[in-house]
Amino acid sequence: MRDAIARNNVTLAGREDGPAMVFVHGFGCDQSMWRQVVPAFADRYRIVTYDLTGMGRSDLAAYDFDRYDRLEAHADDLIGILAALELEDVILVGHSIGASIAVLAANAAPERVARLALVSPSPAFVNDDASGYVGGFTREELEGLIAFLEENHLGWSSQMAPTIMGQPEDGEEAQELTQSFCRTDPDIAAHFGRLTFLTDCRDAMARAARPSLIVHCREDALVPMAAAEWMEREIPDSTLTVLEARGHCPHMTVPGDVVAAIRDGLGRR
């Protein structure tokens, strides 16, 4: 289990004897994306940040393409980290696909998790006409997006980052996200990108084992308001907080609003 600490570049901060708060980043990112949020909780919580396998400063050699063909493998990694640190009653804070990973981990090991804070989550990016679910994209649109990523990693990164961030190309956070995408191994990015955009986590979210706070920006180019409303309706014991902000990464663009939303959500508990 201790291997999980080195493999995922686990970092510990905050109050050593406090309850644990574990942060899970999204696609193409690393734990540094939480740097404007975690200090607000360090006086009370034991802060745990880490890099998903294949991202950031994780052990890239540990990225087995067969094993990580399912999102549950990343959830297993997270559970391994919680076990290695002997953590229970954890607050899991996940962004985007990291939110889905947090839900899967909480469902698989509910004894270790107390609550979930899901920042810009998506149950599924693909529309489901049969059920009326609106994820934001057709399957064909996403296949085209993934093909672009596979063919031109750097071009995809520079074009998509501003859209995802809800900023112009020269926006500070858009440039940071572009650089983060570009640093990711192209083969891993393409593989994990396909998993991110095509995985359907609606069933897992509808079975969420722990109370969930959903934080969603009013204007998100990746996740429509209809998807956020689906989560509020379908996730058991959930609360939706809508930020008057743009983009898919509010923990980077409006971190103070994300901190306030999480504090408010925890306070209600």
Buried (B, 14 or more C-beta within 10 A) or exposed (E): EEEBBEBBBBBEBBBEEBBBBBBBBBBBBBBBBBEBBBBBBBEEBBBBBBBBBBBBEBBBEBBEEEBBEEBBBBBBBBBBBBBBBEBEEBBBBBBBBBBBBBBBBBBBBEEBBBBBBBBBBBBBBBBBEEEEBBBBBEBEBBBEBBEBBBEEBEEBBBEBBBBBBBBEEEBEBBBBBBEBBBBBBBBBBBBBBBBBBBBBBBEBBBEBBBBBBBBBBEBBBBBBBEBBBBBBEBBEEBBBBBBEBBBBBBBBBBBEBBBBBBEEBBEEE
